[in-house]
């Protein structure tokens, strides 16, 4: 059965796909309201979940527990600024996959991601005292 594409769904996907800041549902709502003024937060959540299930976006959970949404569905990692909350994409370079043992135990691993926490370039230049080097 073909799923219909509503104006809300298109606007919500566009809001996520056109951003690089990994918006939350509340941020998506703010951005979509310029195109669809009467959209509700519930509609945003339902459509974000629909897009996630369709494999068109990813939900990224980071420290603090809030869900962020990302239209880059290829495997990649994230950097999160502990001061301003900015989230940036990181290319996966030489990360050792640690899933073989889990799979031998019967787990089904669908994807893996790593989040690195610290200060972004902007915050570390404003607050050099707290820009220590990780050990």
Backbone as XML, in Angstrom:
<?xml version="1.0"?>
<chain id="A" units="angstrom">
  <residue number="1" name="UNK">
    <atom name="N" x="0.841" y="-1.182" z="0.000"/>
    <atom name="CA" x="0.000" y="0.000" z="0.000"/>
    <atom name="C" x="0.885" y="1.244" z="0.000"/>
  </residue>
  <residue number="2" name="UNK">
    <atom name="N" x="0.597" y="2.157" z="-0.865"/>
    <atom name="CA" x="1.379" y="3.386" z="-0.994"/>
    <atom name="C" x="0.972" y="4.384" z="0.076"/>
  </residue>
  <residue number="3" name="UNK">
    <atom name="N" x="1.983" y="4.944" z="0.743"/>
    <atom name="CA" x="1.710" y="5.964" z="1.757"/>
    <atom name="C" x="1.557" y="7.306" z="1.062"/>
  </residue>
  <residue number="4" name="UNK">
    <atom name="N" x="0.553" y="8.050" z="1.478"/>
    <atom name="CA" x="0.366" y="9.351" z="0.846"/>
    <atom name="C" x="1.302" y="10.375" z="1.471"/>
  </residue>
  <residue number="5" name="UNK">
    <atom name="N" x="1.704" y="11.315" z="0.659"/>
    <atom name="CA" x="2.609" y="12.360" z="1.102"/>
    <atom name="C" x="1.799" y="13.640" z="1.300"/>
  </residue>
  <residue number="6" name="UNK">
    <atom name="N" x="1.726" y="14.090" z="2.538"/>
    <atom name="CA" x="0.956" y="15.291" z="2.845"/>
    <atom name="C" x="1.872" y="16.511" z="2.822"/>
  </residue>
  <residue number="7" name="UNK">
    <atom name="N" x="1.263" y="17.682" z="2.808"/>
    <atom name="CA" x="2.036" y="18.928" z="2.859"/>
    <atom name="C" x="2.855" y="18.996" z="4.140"/>
  </residue>
  <residue number="8" name="UNK">
    <atom name="N" x="2.280" y="18.491" z="5.238"/>
    <atom name="CA" x="3.001" y="18.495" z="6.515"/>
    <atom name="C" x="4.224" y="17.583" z="6.449"/>
  </residue>
  <residue number="9" name="UNK">
    <atom name="N" x="4.049" y="16.380" z="5.896"/>
    <atom name="CA" x="5.156" y="15.435" z="5.794"/>
    <atom name="C" x="6.291" y="16.011" z="4.949"/>
  </residue>
  <residue number="10" name="UNK">
    <atom name="N" x="5.952" y="16.599" z="3.826"/>
    <atom name="CA" x="6.955" y="17.195" z="2.940"/>
    <atom name="C" x="7.684" y="18.336" z="3.654"/>
  </residue>
  <residue number="11" name="UNK">
    <atom name="N" x="6.941" y="19.199" z="4.328"/>
    <atom name="CA" x="7.547" y="20.334" z="5.029"/>
    <atom name="C" x="8.451" y="19.862" z="6.168"/>
  </residue>
  <residue number="12" name="UNK">
    <atom name="N" x="8.031" y="18.815" z="6.874"/>
    <atom name="CA" x="8.823" y="18.288" z="7.987"/>
    <atom name="C" x="10.101" y="17.650" z="7.460"/>
  </residue>
  <residue number="13" name="UNK">
    <atom name="N" x="10.000" y="16.876" z="6.399"/>
    <atom name="CA" x="11.205" y="16.287" z="5.811"/>
    <atom name="C" x="12.151" y="17.387" z="5.326"/>
  </residue>
  <residue number="14" name="UNK">
    <atom name="N" x="11.615" y="18.375" z="4.640"/>
    <atom name="CA" x="12.447" y="19.478" z="4.139"/>
    <atom name="C" x="13.151" y="20.212" z="5.273"/>
  </residue>
  <residue number="15" name="UNK">
    <atom name="N" x="12.458" y="20.396" z="6.400"/>
    <atom name="CA" x="13.054" y="21.090" z="7.546"/>
    <atom name="C" x="14.250" y="20.318" z="8.101"/>
  </residue>
  <residue number="16" name="UNK">
    <atom name="N" x="14.152" y="19.001" z="8.115"/>
    <atom name="CA" x="15.264" y="18.177" z="8.608"/>
    <atom name="C" x="16.363" y="18.093" z="7.549"/>
  </residue>
  <residue number="17" name="UNK">
    <atom name="N" x="15.976" y="17.840" z="6.305"/>
    <atom name="CA" x="16.953" y="17.637" z="5.234"/>
    <atom name="C" x="17.746" y="18.894" z="4.903"/>
  </residue>
  <residue number="18" name="UNK">
    <atom name="N" x="17.159" y="20.048" z="5.112"/>
    <atom name="CA" x="17.853" y="21.293" z="4.760"/>
    <atom name="C" x="18.681" y="21.846" z="5.915"/>
  </residue>
  <residue number="19" name="UNK">
    <atom name="N" x="18.731" y="21.129" z="7.021"/>
    <atom name="CA" x="19.483" y="21.626" z="8.175"/>
    <atom name="C" x="20.721" y="20.776" z="8.416"/>
  </residue>
  <residue number="20" name="UNK">
    <atom name="N" x="21.705" y="21.395" z="9.029"/>
    <atom name="CA" x="22.913" y="20.670" z="9.417"/>
    <atom name="C" x="23.064" y="20.650" z="10.934"/>
  </residue>
  <residue number="21" name="UNK">
    <atom name="N" x="22.081" y="21.188" z="11.633"/>
    <atom name="CA" x="22.194" y="21.317" z="13.098"/>
    <atom name="C" x="21.447" y="20.242" z="13.872"/>
  </residue>
  <residue number="22" name="UNK">
    <atom name="N" x="20.948" y="19.210" z="13.203"/>
    <atom name="CA" x="20.277" y="18.094" z="13.865"/>
    <atom name="C" x="19.154" y="18.603" z="14.777"/>
  </residue>
  <residue number="23" name="UNK">
    <atom name="N" x="18.091" y="19.145" z="14.189"/>
    <atom name="CA" x="17.039" y="19.773" z="14.997"/>
    <atom name="C" x="16.258" y="18.795" z="15.864"/>
  </residue>
  <residue number="24" name="UNK">
    <atom name="N" x="15.722" y="19.312" z="16.943"/>
    <atom name="CA" x="14.790" y="18.573" z="17.790"/>
    <atom name="C" x="13.396" y="18.722" z="17.178"/>
  </residue>
  <residue number="25" name="UNK">
    <atom name="N" x="12.418" y="18.004" z="17.705"/>
    <atom name="CA" x="11.044" y="18.120" z="17.201"/>
    <atom name="C" x="10.532" y="19.548" z="17.382"/>
  </residue>
  <residue number="26" name="UNK">
    <atom name="N" x="10.863" y="20.181" z="18.507"/>
    <atom name="CA" x="10.426" y="21.569" z="18.727"/>
    <atom name="C" x="11.020" y="22.509" z="17.685"/>
  </residue>
  <residue number="27" name="UNK">
    <atom name="N" x="12.284" y="22.298" z="17.334"/>
    <atom name="CA" x="12.915" y="23.147" z="16.317"/>
    <atom name="C" x="12.311" y="22.893" z="14.938"/>
  </residue>
  <residue number="28" name="UNK">
    <atom name="N" x="11.997" y="21.640" z="14.647"/>
    <atom name="CA" x="11.333" y="21.321" z="13.379"/>
    <atom name="C" x="9.980" y="22.023" z="13.326"/>
  </residue>
  <residue number="29" name="UNK">
    <atom name="N" x="9.240" y="21.995" z="14.430"/>
    <atom name="CA" x="7.941" y="22.665" z="14.490"/>
    <atom name="C" x="8.081" y="24.147" z="14.160"/>
  </residue>
  <residue number="30" name="UNK">
    <atom name="N" x="9.054" y="24.826" z="14.769"/>
    <atom name="CA" x="9.270" y="26.251" z="14.495"/>
    <atom name="C" x="9.533" y="26.502" z="13.020"/>
  </residue>
  <residue number="31" name="UNK">
    <atom name="N" x="10.342" y="25.655" z="12.405"/>
    <atom name="CA" x="10.719" y="25.845" z="10.996"/>
    <atom name="C" x="9.574" y="25.537" z="10.053"/>
  </residue>
  <residue number="32" name="UNK">
    <atom name="N" x="8.764" y="24.549" z="10.401"/>
    <atom name="CA" x="7.657" y="24.141" z="9.532"/>
    <atom name="C" x="6.514" y="25.150" z="9.588"/>
  </residue>
  <residue number="33" name="UNK">
    <atom name="N" x="6.336" y="25.801" z="10.710"/>
    <atom name="CA" x="5.204" y="26.733" z="10.857"/>
    <atom name="C" x="5.224" y="27.876" z="9.860"/>
  </residue>
  <residue number="34" name="UNK">
    <atom name="N" x="6.378" y="28.213" z="9.296"/>
    <atom name="CA" x="6.409" y="29.259" z="8.272"/>
    <atom name="C" x="5.719" y="28.786" z="6.991"/>
  </residue>
  <residue number="35" name="UNK">
    <atom name="N" x="5.711" y="27.464" z="6.738"/>
    <atom name="CA" x="5.074" y="26.900" z="5.548"/>
    <atom name="C" x="3.682" y="26.363" z="5.835"/>
  </residue>
  <residue number="36" name="UNK">
    <atom name="N" x="3.514" y="25.786" z="7.032"/>
    <atom name="CA" x="2.241" y="25.177" z="7.420"/>
    <atom name="C" x="1.888" y="25.723" z="8.798"/>
  </residue>
  <residue number="37" name="UNK">
    <atom name="N" x="1.271" y="26.912" z="8.855"/>
    <atom name="CA" x="1.066" y="27.609" z="10.130"/>
    <atom name="C" x="0.298" y="26.835" z="11.191"/>
  </residue>
  <residue number="38" name="UNK">
    <atom name="N" x="-0.618" y="25.965" z="10.803"/>
    <atom name="CA" x="-1.470" y="25.294" z="11.791"/>
    <atom name="C" x="-0.966" y="23.903" z="12.185"/>
  </residue>
  <residue number="39" name="UNK">
    <atom name="N" x="0.267" y="23.575" z="11.835"/>
    <atom name="CA" x="0.800" y="22.262" z="12.177"/>
    <atom name="C" x="1.000" y="22.173" z="13.695"/>
  </residue>
  <residue number="40" name="UNK">
    <atom name="N" x="0.731" y="20.997" z="14.260"/>
    <atom name="CA" x="0.871" y="20.813" z="15.703"/>
    <atom name="C" x="2.138" y="20.015" z="16.016"/>
  </residue>
  <residue number="41" name="UNK">
    <atom name="N" x="2.555" y="20.068" z="17.264"/>
    <atom name="CA" x="3.719" y="19.298" z="17.690"/>
    <atom name="C" x="3.449" y="17.799" z="17.550"/>
  </residue>
  <residue number="42" name="UNK">
    <atom name="N" x="2.231" y="17.381" z="17.816"/>
    <atom name="CA" x="1.872" y="15.976" z="17.644"/>
    <atom name="C" x="2.034" y="15.519" z="16.198"/>
  </residue>
  <residue number="43" name="UNK">
    <atom name="N" x="1.632" y="16.358" z="15.254"/>
    <atom name="CA" x="1.793" y="16.051" z="13.833"/>
    <atom name="C" x="3.262" y="15.952" z="13.480"/>
  </residue>
  <residue number="44" name="UNK">
    <atom name="N" x="4.080" y="16.843" z="14.038"/>
    <atom name="CA" x="5.518" y="16.803" z="13.786"/>
    <atom name="C" x="6.090" y="15.480" z="14.288"/>
  </residue>
  <residue number="45" name="UNK">
    <atom name="N" x="5.760" y="15.098" z="15.519"/>
    <atom name="CA" x="6.263" y="13.834" z="16.069"/>
    <atom name="C" x="5.824" y="12.634" z="15.232"/>
  </residue>
  <residue number="46" name="UNK">
    <atom name="N" x="4.552" y="12.584" z="14.862"/>
    <atom name="CA" x="4.046" y="11.455" z="14.074"/>
    <atom name="C" x="4.759" y="11.356" z="12.725"/>
  </residue>
  <residue number="47" name="UNK">
    <atom name="N" x="4.973" y="12.502" z="12.088"/>
    <atom name="CA" x="5.618" y="12.484" z="10.777"/>
    <atom name="C" x="7.116" y="12.224" z="10.872"/>
  </residue>
  <residue number="48" name="UNK">
    <atom name="N" x="7.769" y="12.697" z="11.938"/>
    <atom name="CA" x="9.179" y="12.357" z="12.138"/>
    <atom name="C" x="9.332" y="10.847" z="12.306"/>
  </residue>
  <residue number="49" name="UNK">
    <atom name="N" x="8.422" y="10.239" z="13.050"/>
    <atom name="CA" x="8.470" y="8.788" z="13.247"/>
    <atom name="C" x="8.196" y="8.063" z="11.931"/>
  </residue>
  <residue number="50" name="UNK">
    <atom name="N" x="7.250" y="8.556" z="11.149"/>
    <atom name="CA" x="6.958" y="7.948" z="9.850"/>
    <atom name="C" x="8.189" y="8.018" z="8.940"/>
  </residue>
  <residue number="51" name="UNK">
    <atom name="N" x="8.850" y="9.180" z="8.916"/>
    <atom name="CA" x="10.049" y="9.335" z="8.099"/>
    <atom name="C" x="11.174" y="8.428" z="8.587"/>
  </residue>
  <residue number="52" name="UNK">
    <atom name="N" x="11.282" y="8.262" z="9.900"/>
    <atom name="CA" x="12.299" y="7.379" z="10.463"/>
    <atom name="C" x="12.031" y="5.930" z="10.058"/>
  </residue>
  <residue number="53" name="UNK">
    <atom name="N" x="10.782" y="5.506" z="10.166"/>
    <atom name="CA" x="10.423" y="4.137" z="9.790"/>
    <atom name="C" x="10.606" y="3.885" z="8.295"/>
  </residue>
  <residue number="54" name="UNK">
    <atom name="N" x="10.441" y="4.918" z="7.483"/>
    <atom name="CA" x="10.660" y="4.806" z="6.039"/>
    <atom name="C" x="12.150" y="4.803" z="5.698"/>
  </residue>
  <residue number="55" name="UNK">
    <atom name="N" x="13.001" y="5.080" z="6.682"/>
    <atom name="CA" x="14.440" y="5.112" z="6.445"/>
    <atom name="C" x="14.928" y="6.393" z="5.797"/>
  </residue>
  <residue number="56" name="UNK">
    <atom name="N" x="14.125" y="7.447" z="5.855"/>
    <atom name="CA" x="14.497" y="8.715" z="5.214"/>
    <atom name="C" x="15.241" y="9.649" z="6.160"/>
  </residue>
  <residue number="57" name="UNK">
    <atom name="N" x="15.086" y="9.454" z="7.478"/>
    <atom name="CA" x="15.823" y="10.230" z="8.472"/>
    <atom name="C" x="16.256" y="9.287" z="9.593"/>
  </residue>
  <residue number="58" name="UNK">
    <atom name="N" x="17.190" y="9.773" z="10.419"/>
    <atom name="CA" x="17.629" y="9.036" z="11.606"/>
    <atom name="C" x="17.301" y="9.845" z="12.837"/>
  </residue>
  <residue number="59" name="UNK">
    <atom name="N" x="16.983" y="9.138" z="13.910"/>
    <atom name="CA" x="16.848" y="9.799" z="15.209"/>
    <atom name="C" x="18.180" y="9.581" z="15.921"/>
  </residue>
  <residue number="60" name="UNK">
    <atom name="N" x="18.735" y="10.667" z="16.459"/>
    <atom name="CA" x="20.002" y="10.599" z="17.168"/>
    <atom name="C" x="19.741" y="11.015" z="18.602"/>
  </residue>
  <residue number="61" name="UNK">
    <atom name="N" x="20.030" y="10.117" z="19.535"/>
    <atom name="CA" x="19.890" y="10.428" z="20.963"/>
    <atom name="C" x="21.267" y="10.719" z="21.509"/>
  </residue>
  <residue number="62" name="UNK">
    <atom name="N" x="21.413" y="11.877" z="22.110"/>
    <atom name="CA" x="22.691" y="12.294" z="22.657"/>
    <atom name="C" x="22.546" y="12.560" z="24.142"/>
  </residue>
  <residue number="63" name="UNK">
    <atom name="N" x="23.640" y="12.923" z="24.789"/>
    <atom name="CA" x="23.597" y="13.218" z="26.230"/>
    <atom name="C" x="22.473" y="14.204" z="26.495"/>
  </residue>
  <residue number="64" name="UNK">
    <atom name="N" x="21.805" y="14.042" z="27.603"/>
    <atom name="CA" x="20.655" y="14.878" z="27.910"/>
    <atom name="C" x="19.364" y="14.212" z="27.493"/>
  </residue>
  <residue number="65" name="UNK">
    <atom name="N" x="19.457" y="13.148" z="26.687"/>
    <atom name="CA" x="18.302" y="12.344" z="26.354"/>
    <atom name="C" x="17.405" y="12.862" z="25.260"/>
  </residue>
  <residue number="66" name="UNK">
    <atom name="N" x="17.605" y="14.080" z="24.778"/>
    <atom name="CA" x="16.733" y="14.621" z="23.751"/>
    <atom name="C" x="16.986" y="13.988" z="22.399"/>
  </residue>
  <residue number="67" name="UNK">
    <atom name="N" x="15.934" y="13.806" z="21.639"/>
    <atom name="CA" x="16.055" y="13.253" z="20.290"/>
    <atom name="C" x="16.326" y="14.374" z="19.310"/>
  </residue>
  <residue number="68" name="UNK">
    <atom name="N" x="17.320" y="14.165" z="18.471"/>
    <atom name="CA" x="17.646" y="15.064" z="17.376"/>
    <atom name="C" x="17.407" y="14.281" z="16.087"/>
  </residue>
  <residue number="69" name="UNK">
    <atom name="N" x="17.140" y="14.975" z="14.998"/>
    <atom name="CA" x="16.818" y="14.305" z="13.747"/>
    <atom name="C" x="17.829" y="14.688" z="12.675"/>
  </residue>
  <residue number="70" name="UNK">
    <atom name="N" x="18.183" y="13.693" z="11.863"/>
    <atom name="CA" x="19.269" y="13.835" z="10.904"/>
    <atom name="C" x="18.847" y="13.191" z="9.595"/>
  </residue>
  <residue number="71" name="UNK">
    <atom name="N" x="18.982" y="13.921" z="8.489"/>
    <atom name="CA" x="18.618" y="13.374" z="7.183"/>
    <atom name="C" x="19.772" y="12.620" z="6.539"/>
  </residue>
  <residue number="72" name="UNK">
    <atom name="N" x="20.950" y="12.672" z="7.143"/>
    <atom name="CA" x="22.064" y="11.870" z="6.626"/>
    <atom name="C" x="21.916" y="10.478" z="7.234"/>
  </residue>
  <residue number="73" name="UNK">
    <atom name="N" x="21.523" y="9.533" z="6.414"/>
    <atom name="CA" x="21.229" y="8.200" z="6.936"/>
    <atom name="C" x="22.413" y="7.252" z="6.812"/>
  </residue>
  <residue number="74" name="UNK">
    <atom name="N" x="23.461" y="7.653" z="6.085"/>
    <atom name="CA" x="24.649" y="6.827" z="6.017"/>
    <atom name="C" x="25.338" y="6.855" z="7.381"/>
  </residue>
  <residue number="75" name="UNK">
    <atom name="N" x="26.074" y="5.780" z="7.675"/>
    <atom name="CA" x="26.740" y="5.669" z="8.964"/>
    <atom name="C" x="27.721" y="6.827" z="9.164"/>
  </residue>
  <residue number="76" name="UNK">
    <atom name="N" x="27.584" y="7.499" z="10.298"/>
    <atom name="CA" x="28.514" y="8.563" z="10.674"/>
    <atom name="C" x="28.382" y="8.818" z="12.169"/>
  </residue>
  <residue number="77" name="UNK">
    <atom name="N" x="29.329" y="9.540" z="12.701"/>
    <atom name="CA" x="29.352" y="9.841" z="14.124"/>
    <atom name="C" x="29.027" y="11.304" z="14.348"/>
  </residue>
  <residue number="78" name="UNK">
    <atom name="N" x="28.980" y="11.707" z="15.632"/>
    <atom name="CA" x="28.591" y="13.074" z="15.971"/>
    <atom name="C" x="29.501" y="13.668" z="17.042"/>
  </residue>
  <residue number="79" name="UNK">
    <atom name="N" x="29.646" y="14.977" z="16.979"/>
    <atom name="CA" x="30.327" y="15.749" z="18.025"/>
    <atom name="C" x="29.259" y="16.652" z="18.627"/>
  </residue>
  <residue number="80" name="UNK">
    <atom name="N" x="29.162" y="16.675" z="19.965"/>
    <atom name="CA" x="28.182" y="17.545" z="20.619"/>
    <atom name="C" x="28.910" y="18.492" z="21.547"/>
  </residue>
  <residue number="81" name="UNK">
    <atom name="N" x="28.646" y="19.794" z="21.377"/>
    <atom name="CA" x="29.239" y="20.806" z="22.243"/>
    <atom name="C" x="28.516" y="20.791" z="23.589"/>
  </residue>
  <residue number="82" name="UNK">
    <atom name="N" x="29.294" y="20.646" z="24.646"/>
    <atom name="CA" x="28.719" y="20.589" z="25.994"/>
    <atom name="C" x="28.252" y="21.949" z="26.481"/>
  </residue>
  <residue number="83" name="UNK">
    <atom name="N" x="28.667" y="23.014" z="25.804"/>
    <atom name="CA" x="28.278" y="24.358" z="26.240"/>
    <atom name="C" x="27.038" y="24.860" z="25.495"/>
  </residue>
  <residue number="84" name="UNK">
    <atom name="N" x="27.078" y="24.848" z="24.171"/>
    <atom name="CA" x="25.963" y="25.426" z="23.405"/>
    <atom name="C" x="24.999" y="24.372" z="22.864"/>
  </residue>
  <residue number="85" name="UNK">
    <atom name="N" x="25.381" y="23.095" z="22.911"/>
    <atom name="CA" x="24.498" y="22.030" z="22.446"/>
    <atom name="C" x="24.553" y="21.763" z="20.956"/>
  </residue>
  <residue number="86" name="UNK">
    <atom name="N" x="25.438" y="22.451" z="20.226"/>
    <atom name="CA" x="25.544" y="22.243" z="18.780"/>
    <atom name="C" x="25.966" y="20.809" z="18.485"/>
  </residue>
  <residue number="87" name="UNK">
    <atom name="N" x="25.389" y="20.242" z="17.440"/>
    <atom name="CA" x="25.715" y="18.878" z="17.031"/>
    <atom name="C" x="26.290" y="18.942" z="15.623"/>
  </residue>
  <residue number="88" name="UNK">
    <atom name="N" x="27.443" y="18.296" z="15.432"/>
    <atom name="CA" x="28.102" y="18.284" z="14.126"/>
    <atom name="C" x="28.329" y="16.854" z="13.674"/>
  </residue>
  <residue number="89" name="UNK">
    <atom name="N" x="28.289" y="16.640" z="12.372"/>
    <atom name="CA" x="28.553" y="15.320" z="11.812"/>
    <atom name="C" x="30.052" y="15.076" z="11.761"/>
  </residue>
  <residue number="90" name="UNK">
    <atom name="N" x="30.444" y="13.840" z="12.022"/>
    <atom name="CA" x="31.833" y="13.413" z="11.898"/>
    <atom name="C" x="31.887" y="12.225" z="10.960"/>
  </residue>
  <residue number="91" name="UNK">
    <atom name="N" x="32.860" y="12.210" z="10.103"/>
    <atom name="CA" x="33.053" y="11.083" z="9.212"/>
    <atom name="C" x="33.573" y="9.896" z="10.016"/>
  </residue>
  <residue number="92" name="UNK">
    <atom name="N" x="33.092" y="8.722" z="9.692"/>
    <atom name="CA" x="33.602" y="7.512" z="10.331"/>
    <atom name="C" x="34.929" y="7.198" z="9.665"/>
  </residue>
  <residue number="93" name="UNK">
    <atom name="N" x="35.983" y="7.157" z="10.454"/>
    <atom name="CA" x="37.298" y="6.882" z="9.870"/>
    <atom name="C" x="37.763" y="5.482" z="10.240"/>
  </residue>
  <residue number="94" name="UNK">
    <atom name="N" x="38.411" y="5.346" z="11.340"/>
    <atom name="CA" x="38.957" y="4.037" z="11.698"/>
    <atom name="C" x="38.364" y="3.574" z="13.011"/>
  </residue>
  <residue number="95" name="UNK">
    <atom name="N" x="37.059" y="3.368" z="13.034"/>
    <atom name="CA" x="36.401" y="2.871" z="14.235"/>
    <atom name="C" x="36.300" y="1.355" z="14.140"/>
  </residue>
  <residue number="96" name="UNK">
    <atom name="N" x="36.779" y="0.693" z="15.160"/>
    <atom name="CA" x="36.722" y="-0.770" z="15.211"/>
    <atom name="C" x="35.295" y="-1.198" z="15.565"/>
  </residue>
  <residue number="97" name="UNK">
    <atom name="N" x="34.687" y="-1.995" z="14.709"/>
    <atom name="CA" x="33.324" y="-2.465" z="14.971"/>
    <atom name="C" x="33.375" y="-3.509" z="16.073"/>
  </residue>
  <residue number="98" name="UNK">
    <atom name="N" x="32.588" y="-3.299" z="17.082"/>
    <atom name="CA" x="32.577" y="-4.197" z="18.231"/>
    <atom name="C" x="31.274" y="-4.974" z="18.308"/>
  </residue>
  <residue number="99" name="UNK">
    <atom name="N" x="30.770" y="-5.348" z="17.159"/>
    <atom name="CA" x="29.469" y="-5.996" z="17.147"/>
    <atom name="C" x="29.541" y="-7.507" z="16.962"/>
  </residue>
  <residue number="100" name="UNK">
    <atom name="N" x="30.688" y="-8.024" z="16.552"/>
    <atom name="CA" x="30.782" y="-9.459" z="16.257"/>
    <atom name="C" x="30.394" y="-10.303" z="17.469"/>
  </residue>
  <residue number="101" name="UNK">
    <atom name="N" x="30.871" y="-9.943" z="18.660"/>
    <atom name="CA" x="30.534" y="-10.696" z="19.862"/>
    <atom name="C" x="29.061" y="-10.659" z="20.177"/>
  </residue>
  <residue number="102" name="UNK">
    <atom name="N" x="28.444" y="-9.502" z="19.980"/>
    <atom name="CA" x="27.002" y="-9.382" z="20.215"/>
    <atom name="C" x="26.220" y="-10.264" z="19.251"/>
  </residue>
  <residue number="103" name="UNK">
    <atom name="N" x="26.622" y="-10.259" z="17.999"/>
    <atom name="CA" x="25.917" y="-11.055" z="16.993"/>
    <atom name="C" x="26.056" y="-12.542" z="17.288"/>
  </residue>
  <residue number="104" name="UNK">
    <atom name="N" x="27.228" y="-12.967" z="17.784"/>
    <atom name="CA" x="27.396" y="-14.380" z="18.153"/>
    <atom name="C" x="26.452" y="-14.778" z="19.287"/>
  </residue>
  <residue number="105" name="UNK">
    <atom name="N" x="26.088" y="-13.812" z="20.137"/>
    <atom name="CA" x="25.165" y="-14.082" z="21.243"/>
    <atom name="C" x="23.698" y="-14.018" z="20.821"/>
  </residue>
  <residue number="106" name="UNK">
    <atom name="N" x="23.447" y="-13.628" z="19.564"/>
    <atom name="CA" x="22.084" y="-13.588" z="19.069"/>
    <atom name="C" x="21.486" y="-12.197" z="18.940"/>
  </residue>
  <residue number="107" name="UNK">
    <atom name="N" x="22.241" y="-11.166" z="19.317"/>
    <atom name="CA" x="21.740" y="-9.800" z="19.145"/>
    <atom name="C" x="21.698" y="-9.458" z="17.664"/>
  </residue>
  <residue number="108" name="UNK">
    <atom name="N" x="20.770" y="-8.596" z="17.293"/>
    <atom name="CA" x="20.695" y="-8.100" z="15.922"/>
    <atom name="C" x="21.121" y="-6.639" z="15.968"/>
  </residue>
  <residue number="109" name="UNK">
    <atom name="N" x="22.296" y="-6.353" z="15.424"/>
    <atom name="CA" x="22.833" y="-4.998" z="15.428"/>
    <atom name="C" x="22.456" y="-4.346" z="14.110"/>
  </residue>
  <residue number="110" name="UNK">
    <atom name="N" x="21.729" y="-3.250" z="14.183"/>
    <atom name="CA" x="21.288" y="-2.556" z="12.967"/>
    <atom name="C" x="22.239" y="-1.431" z="12.571"/>
  </residue>
  <residue number="111" name="UNK">
    <atom name="N" x="22.765" y="-0.708" z="13.527"/>
    <atom name="CA" x="23.728" y="0.348" z="13.237"/>
    <atom name="C" x="24.455" y="0.723" z="14.512"/>
  </residue>
  <residue number="112" name="UNK">
    <atom name="N" x="25.555" y="1.424" z="14.343"/>
    <atom name="CA" x="26.388" y="1.828" z="15.469"/>
    <atom name="C" x="26.793" y="3.276" z="15.252"/>
  </residue>
  <residue number="113" name="UNK">
    <atom name="N" x="26.854" y="4.027" z="16.328"/>
    <atom name="CA" x="27.290" y="5.412" z="16.222"/>
    <atom name="C" x="28.087" y="5.767" z="17.466"/>
  </residue>
  <residue number="114" name="UNK">
    <atom name="N" x="28.917" y="6.753" z="17.333"/>
    <atom name="CA" x="29.711" y="7.248" z="18.444"/>
    <atom name="C" x="29.463" y="8.737" z="18.564"/>
  </residue>
  <residue number="115" name="UNK">
    <atom name="N" x="29.370" y="9.210" z="19.786"/>
    <atom name="CA" x="29.239" y="10.651" z="20.020"/>
    <atom name="C" x="30.447" y="11.098" z="20.827"/>
  </residue>
  <residue number="116" name="UNK">
    <atom name="N" x="31.046" y="12.172" z="20.389"/>
    <atom name="CA" x="32.183" y="12.765" z="21.083"/>
    <atom name="C" x="31.698" y="14.086" z="21.668"/>
  </residue>
  <residue number="117" name="UNK">
    <atom name="N" x="32.049" y="14.329" z="22.924"/>
    <atom name="CA" x="31.579" y="15.518" z="23.630"/>
    <atom name="C" x="32.757" y="16.415" z="23.980"/>
  </residue>
  <residue number="118" name="UNK">
    <atom name="N" x="32.535" y="17.711" z="23.891"/>
    <atom name="CA" x="33.559" y="18.703" z="24.218"/>
    <atom name="C" x="33.027" y="20.077" z="23.895"/>
  </residue>
  <residue number="119" name="UNK">
    <atom name="N" x="33.915" y="20.976" z="23.488"/>
    <atom name="CA" x="33.524" y="22.329" z="23.110"/>
    <atom name="C" x="33.746" y="22.525" z="21.622"/>
  </residue>
  <residue number="120" name="UNK">
    <atom name="N" x="32.761" y="23.105" z="20.961"/>
    <atom name="CA" x="32.888" y="23.395" z="19.535"/>
    <atom name="C" x="33.908" y="24.520" z="19.341"/>
  </residue>
  <residue number="121" name="UNK">
    <atom name="N" x="34.258" y="24.798" z="18.095"/>
    <atom name="CA" x="35.259" y="25.837" z="17.811"/>
    <atom name="C" x="34.853" y="27.195" z="18.367"/>
  </residue>
  <residue number="122" name="UNK">
    <atom name="N" x="33.583" y="27.531" z="18.215"/>
    <atom name="CA" x="33.111" y="28.835" z="18.686"/>
    <atom name="C" x="33.183" y="28.937" z="20.209"/>
  </residue>
  <residue number="123" name="UNK">
    <atom name="N" x="32.709" y="27.928" z="20.916"/>
    <atom name="CA" x="32.701" y="27.964" z="22.378"/>
    <atom name="C" x="34.111" y="27.874" z="22.961"/>
  </residue>
  <residue number="124" name="UNK">
    <atom name="N" x="34.987" y="27.104" z="22.326"/>
    <atom name="CA" x="36.339" y="26.984" z="22.864"/>
    <atom name="C" x="37.136" y="28.263" z="22.654"/>
  </residue>
  <residue number="125" name="UNK">
    <atom name="N" x="36.813" y="29.049" z="21.623"/>
    <atom name="CA" x="37.524" y="30.312" z="21.416"/>
    <atom name="C" x="36.999" y="31.389" z="22.352"/>
  </residue>
  <residue number="126" name="UNK">
    <atom name="N" x="35.746" y="31.276" z="22.792"/>
    <atom name="CA" x="35.163" y="32.233" z="23.727"/>
    <atom name="C" x="35.601" y="31.937" z="25.151"/>
  </residue>
  <residue number="127" name="UNK">
    <atom name="N" x="35.776" y="30.649" z="25.468"/>
    <atom name="CA" x="36.083" y="30.226" z="26.832"/>
    <atom name="C" x="37.338" y="29.352" z="26.848"/>
  </residue>
  <residue number="128" name="UNK">
    <atom name="N" x="38.532" y="29.960" z="26.606"/>
    <atom name="CA" x="39.758" y="29.153" z="26.532"/>
    <atom name="C" x="40.089" y="28.425" z="27.828"/>
  </residue>
  <residue number="129" name="UNK">
    <atom name="N" x="39.584" y="28.877" z="28.978"/>
    <atom name="CA" x="39.838" y="28.216" z="30.261"/>
    <atom name="C" x="39.300" y="26.789" z="30.272"/>
  </residue>
  <residue number="130" name="UNK">
    <atom name="N" x="38.136" y="26.597" z="29.670"/>
    <atom name="CA" x="37.498" y="25.278" z="29.731"/>
    <atom name="C" x="37.792" y="24.437" z="28.503"/>
  </residue>
  <residue number="131" name="UNK">
    <atom name="N" x="38.733" y="24.849" z="27.680"/>
    <atom name="CA" x="39.028" y="24.132" z="26.443"/>
    <atom name="C" x="40.172" y="23.143" z="26.657"/>
  </residue>
  <residue number="132" name="UNK">
    <atom name="N" x="40.189" y="22.455" z="27.774"/>
    <atom name="CA" x="41.261" y="21.498" z="28.067"/>
    <atom name="C" x="41.286" y="20.362" z="27.066"/>
  </residue>
  <residue number="133" name="UNK">
    <atom name="N" x="42.393" y="19.655" z="27.038"/>
    <atom name="CA" x="42.573" y="18.544" z="26.120"/>
    <atom name="C" x="42.142" y="17.259" z="26.810"/>
  </residue>
  <residue number="134" name="UNK">
    <atom name="N" x="41.384" y="16.455" z="26.089"/>
    <atom name="CA" x="40.915" y="15.173" z="26.645"/>
    <atom name="C" x="42.084" y="14.230" z="26.800"/>
  </residue>
  <residue number="135" name="UNK">
    <atom name="N" x="42.012" y="13.420" z="27.841"/>
    <atom name="CA" x="43.084" y="12.450" z="28.105"/>
    <atom name="C" x="42.755" y="11.115" z="27.521"/>
  </residue>
</chain>
